[in-house]
Amino acid sequence: MSLQIKMNLSKILKTEADKRVQRVKARIVSNLRENTPVDTGAARDGWRVTDEGITNDVPYISDLNKGSSQQAPSNFIEQTILNEKDVRVVGAIVQQK
């Protein structure tokens, strides 16, 4: 009986943790949309929450993050993520397609 209770508790805690992570990802995406420079709106609208994290497949998002637009500073993506109160940096993986 005791083992069953522990397994159910673990499942409940994992479910709650997963929900919290999804809420934080959604907040970050919302903030990224606000902070993304807008010309056509494609880069702003390109932000997506995925199982792996947050993505934007617009081909020029890296250029925008490097400061190609005067509407946002260089590294606005990293700044936006670091400003999230529930994010603690333990390392970063940045991939460019």
Secondary structure, DSSP 4 states (H G I P E B T S, - for coil): -HHHHHHHHHHHHHHHHHHHHHHHHHHHHHHHHHHS--SSSHHHHTEEE-SSSEEE--TTHHHHHTT-STTS-TTHHHHHHHT-TT---S-------
